[in-house]
Amino acid sequence: MMLDLAAPVEFDRLSRAMDQIPLPVFVVRRIGPSRYALARLNRCYETTVGLRNAAVANRPMDTILPARMAATLAANYDTCLARQAPFSYEEMLRIGGREAWWRTTLTPLPTPEDGAAHVLGVASDITADKAQQLSDTAEIARMKGLFDDIRAFAGLTAHDMRGPLGNLVGLIDLILDDFTDHGNGKRRLIEKCAEVAETGLEAIDRVMARVTALNRVGVVRSVIDLGHMCRDLATLADPAGRLEIAMPEARVESDHAIVQTALRNLMDNASRFCRTRIAVEVAQADTPDRIALTVSDDGPGFASGDDIAMLTAPRLEDAAGRGFGLQTVAALLTARDGTIEVAPEGRLGGATVTITLPGRILAPTPDGAEPRPQLVAR
């Protein structure tokens, strides 16, 4: 059924239906190439976000929101209309002084050919879920550090015990060589000692094998649209769009939470210290099944003598008292078999930070379908 939203009766009918939905719902209208105006917010959206229809209705989005945020949202609406199918994604928006994560589903509304294109969006606030995800990831990093210590201690202890027991078995063999038993059962006792020592060696070998097996942890990989993710993060780091930020248009398969946390931190740091330019790049790392993500800027760069150990030290702050947060990124990467490095001389003349972690760059699929998340053991 076609909707002629230019007709007040049909628009009012849609508005009343939207107000009955207990989730933030909105409608945007295309007013030009990659330009949209807010046509309607439902009551739940007004209450949740704090915007009012009276203040924003029929206004171009680039007059309501910061330039980069408006452009990022317009790109999502363009994608929905180009596909003529529902389009879902996660995004972080800073609206009304509140930073929140949303899972948004856009649907193109059927309109007459001579009518303006409209997109209906339904949003769910997933800020709490994202906070829990980050908390869980940080806890995994902490627990992995503890586990690594325990594993190392268990391995050293088993190794230290295996040596003496192995020597004991060897000495018993020497004792039994040409040993004469006078019928008092001494030979059998000595053989029993050897059996006990060999049983202990077998138990130690099982412990060592178990410790090695426990080192294989499951990592959930998902398909990441790096271009979409970087545009969202650029909106937070540079809402006014004053910076030139080069971003990759690529799809990768890796740990979504780690990539998102690391890129947000690195892009935020770059936006603080750069002059006008930031570059985000992705490449397949030299090691198989690993990707490298690099963030560069044209700022003053790191101080002479700075190394990654210093930059990832706890509670490191800049002159303004702001923490770099690289220690958190380093801990999370370590928990996922990742690395973080700084380049002595940046590509843009300033700071350059490269992270590597398990993953691969994906070729575009013919039908645009994306594979399901996978549990990969490493």
Secondary structure as the mmCIF struct_conf table of DSSP 4:
data_model
#
loop_
_struct_conf.conf_type_id
_struct_conf.id
_struct_conf.beg_label_comp_id
_struct_conf.beg_label_asym_id
_struct_conf.beg_label_seq_id
_struct_conf.end_label_comp_id
_struct_conf.end_label_asym_id
_struct_conf.end_label_seq_id
TURN_TY1_P TURN_TY1_P1 LEU A 5 ALA A 6
BEND BEND1 ALA A 7 ALA A 7
HELX_RH_AL_P HELX_RH_AL_P1 PRO A 8 ASP A 19
TURN_TY1_P TURN_TY1_P2 GLN A 20 GLN A 20
BEND BEND2 ILE A 21 LEU A 23
STRN STRN1 VAL A 25 GLY A 32
TURN_TY1_P TURN_TY1_P3 PRO A 33 SER A 34
STRN STRN2 ARG A 35 LEU A 41
HELX_RH_AL_P HELX_RH_AL_P2 ARG A 43 VAL A 49
HELX_RH_AL_P HELX_RH_AL_P3 ASN A 53 VAL A 56
TURN_TY1_P TURN_TY1_P4 ALA A 57 ASN A 58
STRN STRN3 PRO A 60 PRO A 60
HELX_RH_3T_P HELX_RH_3T_P1 MET A 61 THR A 63
TURN_TY1_P TURN_TY1_P5 ILE A 64 ILE A 64
BEND BEND3 LEU A 65 LEU A 65
HELX_RH_AL_P HELX_RH_AL_P4 ALA A 67 ARG A 83
TURN_TY1_P TURN_TY1_P6 GLN A 84 GLN A 84
BEND BEND4 ALA A 85 ALA A 85
STRN STRN4 PHE A 87 ILE A 95
TURN_TY1_P TURN_TY1_P7 GLY A 96 GLY A 97
STRN STRN5 ARG A 98 LEU A 109
HELX_LH_PP_P HELX_LH_PP_P1 PRO A 110 PRO A 110
TURN_TY1_P TURN_TY1_P8 GLU A 113 ASP A 114
BEND BEND5 GLY A 115 GLY A 115
HELX_LH_PP_P HELX_LH_PP_P2 ALA A 116 ALA A 117
STRN STRN6 HIS A 118 ASP A 125
HELX_RH_AL_P HELX_RH_AL_P5 THR A 127 LEU A 176
TURN_TY1_P TURN_TY1_P9 ASP A 177 ASP A 178
BEND BEND6 GLY A 183 GLY A 185
HELX_RH_AL_P HELX_RH_AL_P6 LYS A 186 LEU A 214
TURN_TY1_P TURN_TY1_P10 ASN A 215 ASN A 215
STRN STRN7 GLY A 218 ASP A 225
HELX_RH_AL_P HELX_RH_AL_P7 LEU A 226 ALA A 237
TURN_TY1_P TURN_TY1_P11 PRO A 239 ALA A 240
BEND BEND7 LEU A 243 LEU A 243
STRN STRN8 GLU A 244 ALA A 246
STRN STRN9 ARG A 251 SER A 254
HELX_RH_AL_P HELX_RH_AL_P8 HIS A 256 PHE A 273
BEND BEND8 ARG A 275 THR A 276
STRN STRN10 ARG A 277 GLN A 284
BEND BEND9 ASP A 286 THR A 287
TURN_TY1_P TURN_TY1_P12 PRO A 288 ASP A 289
STRN STRN11 ARG A 290 ASP A 297
BEND BEND10 ASP A 298 GLY A 299
BEND BEND11 PHE A 302 PHE A 302
HELX_LH_PP_P HELX_LH_PP_P3 ALA A 303 ALA A 303
TURN_TY1_P TURN_TY1_P13 SER A 304 GLY A 305
HELX_RH_AL_P HELX_RH_AL_P9 ILE A 308 LEU A 311
TURN_TY1_P TURN_TY1_P14 THR A 312 THR A 312
BEND BEND12 ALA A 313 ALA A 313
TURN_TY1_P TURN_TY1_P15 PRO A 314 ARG A 315
STRN STRN12 GLU A 317 GLU A 317
TURN_TY1_P TURN_TY1_P16 ALA A 319 ALA A 320
BEND BEND13 GLY A 321 GLY A 321
STRN STRN13 GLY A 323 GLY A 323
HELX_RH_AL_P HELX_RH_AL_P10 LEU A 326 ALA A 335
TURN_TY1_P TURN_TY1_P17 ARG A 336 ASP A 337
STRN STRN14 THR A 339 VAL A 342
BEND BEND14 PRO A 344 GLU A 345
TURN_TY1_P TURN_TY1_P18 ARG A 347 LEU A 348
BEND BEND15 GLY A 349 GLY A 350
STRN STRN15 THR A 352 PRO A 358
STRN STRN16 ARG A 360 LEU A 362
HELX_LH_PP_P HELX_LH_PP_P4 ALA A 363 THR A 365
TURN_TY1_P TURN_TY1_P19 PRO A 366 ASP A 367
HELX_LH_PP_P HELX_LH_PP_P5 PRO A 371 PRO A 373
STRN STRN17 GLN A 374 ALA A 377
#
